[in-house]
Structure formats: structure tokens, C-alpha cells
Amino acid sequence: MNKQQIIQRQLNNLQAISQRLYTVFLQLPKQHRVIIISVCTLLLLLLLLPSSEQKSPQKDELPEHSLEIGKRYQVVMPQQADFSQNSTKDIKIIDIPSLAPEQSPSADEIPNTVNSQQQSDIAWQTVKVRSGDSLARIFKRLGFSAQDTFAVSTAKGKNSQLLRKINVGDTLRIASNDEQQITALEYPLTKTDTLYINLVGDSYQSHKESKTVEIREAFAYGTINSSFWNAGTAAGLTDGQIINFANIFGWDIDFALDLRTGDSFTMIFEKKYIEGEYIGTGNILAAEFINRDEPFQAVRFTDDEYYTPDGKSMRKAFLRAPVNFKYISSSFKRKRFHPVQKRWKAHRGVDYAAKTGTPVVAAGNGKVTHSTYNKYNGNYVFIQHGNGIVTKYLHFSKRAVKKGQRVKQGQLIGKVGATGLAAGPHLHYEFLLNGVHRNPRTVKLPDAKPIAKKYKTEFTVLAKKRIQALAGSKSAMLSTSATEASSQQSDD
């Protein structure tokens, strides 16, 4: 058998195999045949494309040999060349100097032109959230599309949902490239936390970063001359600190009626810093109030509660007064001349005069049994507590709870008003024990739970340290004040 016969025989075998494969192919389901044809077409394109796009170098474009050191060549810079017109005006001359091997430039000496170009393409815009703004409205104002809004607001990561809660006055920083594509977004959530959304590939990724907060302890001291609020302000306390301090001792001291000139307060509190910059105050760590020469002390524990130095809770079962008031316009009395009805009758509660809209809170945990209006009480709320105790709140301008709702101590239940039989804006507050009215200002309030036994030793050590620090800081402050006063008298 000669060579030609062998080749003819192989061709016949291939033809037979092809015929059999074609027959099998035709017997396959139509869906399978379509898939096979699609895959084969794709593979054919992948094989053909590189060869069709590849361009052989021209002699006038590249040298026949590799570049040689010390020679001068003409090259077309990709960012400068005009390929449409084959212009020669953008051709630059580059000198490659002769360098000895030890003089070769290091990687650090070669400029990163790619990164420089990317940085120059990015433009940042800072936007402040206006009233009625949403992310979509802000993006539209900046020239971005609804698709951009959707892509950014649905960025991968659970933190992207925070963009749906932007508030008036918040600031957004948005970066975009020359193609008007958003590449990054920064949204400061708080002084410590920032939301970042970045374009990674073809999708957006979100994450939240938190800066480390440095806590430093500070000390404050003040003496009452007119009111606790004025004394606190003079001592450099913020409004929030003054309110928190009063809340700590609010079960034992009536800051409207019990204070006397000469009463004093001392406290140790936190100051917060980020990267050395002061950002605000933190928790009150320990506090003391001297009321009529009787000391009241409180120490904060890790459970965020305050206790006396021996471990009893500062929080009583009920607030002594459920509202911040200017003064008591009418006390608990068996007989009082009603300013509206113009007749004598028992006054079974306490009237706290305050501005309309002043918040009123629940005196203790309980369930709302009444939240309605009538012509006598105006807007009113009754709360049923444990151990046969009921508290009543009358003459609200607005109620904030509903009948059947459970409330916690300190929760907002309404706002001061003058609805019903009221001569002016005030809260009429009643305290009933087993159906009998008691004077809210003098009734004995049960203590809350003391420090847990398993933490008693730890708390005792902490309390001793805090009380000593209070005493030492107070002594130093008084000594400094005395020295300054003496020095001033000498100068006079």
C-alpha cells in the first residue's frame, strides 16, 4: 500500500466518523444542539480575534533591533499621538542616556504617571443636606442620574442603608471622574464614625470606620448662689451635664425647692478627644452634692447605673418630680381656693408651673390606664404602677402615650399645657397609694435594687477610689480659690 492509498484510507475513516457524529448530533434534543452550536461559535471567535487584531510592526515605527543605550530614537507617546490623522506633530524625542549598571534608576525614582493621572481625574464635591433633601435629589442637583443613586444606595455591605437616613445639616463628600462617574462617597455619621462607599471594579462597596476616642478625666466644682442651673453654667458645665447631674440626685433632692444658698456640688466627668482634638464631654463618673450640710454621693458603675458609696441604687422606684419646673404654684393641701372655680376645695396633688411644651415623663414603670381629654382635666394621663400605686398627670397641651401602653421611668408621656380648668400652663401631678392621695413631695419612695452581690467587691474598690478623687479635687480647688482671693486682697 503506497502513501497515497494510506492518506485516502484515513480520509475515508474521518468521513465515516464525521457522519456518525452528525447522526448523533441530529438525535440530540433541540436545546442541547443550540448550546453546542453556541459554545463552538464562541470558541471559534476566541481563536480568530487575536489573529485579526494583531498588527505587525512597521519598519518606520520600531527599530529592527532592541533599543541600545546611548542612542536617540523617535517614539510616539500614546497620550499625545493622533492616530486618526497619523500626525507627526505629537512625536516626542526621548534621550536615553548612557548609564553604567550601578547608575540604573531605582523604582522610587521613576515617576508613577498612571497614579498621577488617576488622581488628577478625580474631583471632590462637598454638599450640605437641605430641608426636604434625599440622596436622589442631591445626586440630581449634582448632575448624576437615577441609576447612579440606585447603584450607590445599594452598595454591597450593610452600612449603605445609612444613606437613607440623612438629616438636615449633614455633609456629604462625593468624588467623580472625568466621565462623570461617582468613584467615592464619604458621609460623617458622628464625630467618631464615617461611612465610606467606593467604586471597586464595576460595583460599589460600603464600610464604616470609627476613630479611637481618648477619654480623659476632668473635675468641676460650684457653689449655689441663686439656682443650680446658674451655678452649673458658672462652673463650665454644659446644659446636658447640668440635667444629667440633677437626674442622678433627683430622687433625693428637689432642685427647685430644696436648695439653699451655700449648697455646693463636685463631680468627676469624662472629656473626649480624637487625635488630640476635644470633641465633647462623656459620662459623669462620680458626683457629690451638699444640701443643707447633708452630703449626697453617687458613683457610676459599669452597668451605667449610679449607686451610693455603700452600693445602694440612686434610682428610686419613682421620680420625685416628673417635670423640670420653674416653681410650685400650688402644693398638696386639704383646702385651697380654686383659681378657676372660685371656691374652696381640697388640692390632692402638686402643681408644677412650667412653660407650655415642657416635657413630662413617667414617674415610674407602669401601664397607661387613661389617656384622653375632658373639660376638667384637659388632656390627661393616668399610669398604674406596682404595689397599688397610681400616678396622674393633668392639663397637658399634648399627650405622647396611648391607653394600654407600657411605659418606663423617664419616658416622655406628654407636654405641659393649660387645657381644662387651668389658670395657666402647669402640670397637676397626683400620687395615689391603694386609692388614697399622698403628697408627691413627701411620700416615702422605695429604693431600687442595690449593686449585685457578685460585683460588690469590685464596686467597693472603685467607689473608694472615686470618693477619694472627689475629696482631693475639691480640696485642691478650694485651696486654689483661697490663694487667688488672698492674692487679690493683697493687690487691693
PyMOL commands that set and color helices and strands:
alter all, ss='L'
color gray80, all
select helices_A, chain A and resi 3-27+30-53+101-103+107-109+113-121+135-141+146-153+158-165+228-234+239-249+453-491
alter helices_A, ss='H'
color red, helices_A
select strands_A, chain A and resi 72-75+92-95+123-128+171-176+182-188+193-200+203-210+214-223+264-274+277-291+294-300+306-307+327-330+333-337+344-347+350-353+359-361+366-374+378-384+389-399+406-407+412-416+426-433+436-438
alter strands_A, ss='S'
color yellow, strands_A
deselect
rebuild
show_as cartoon
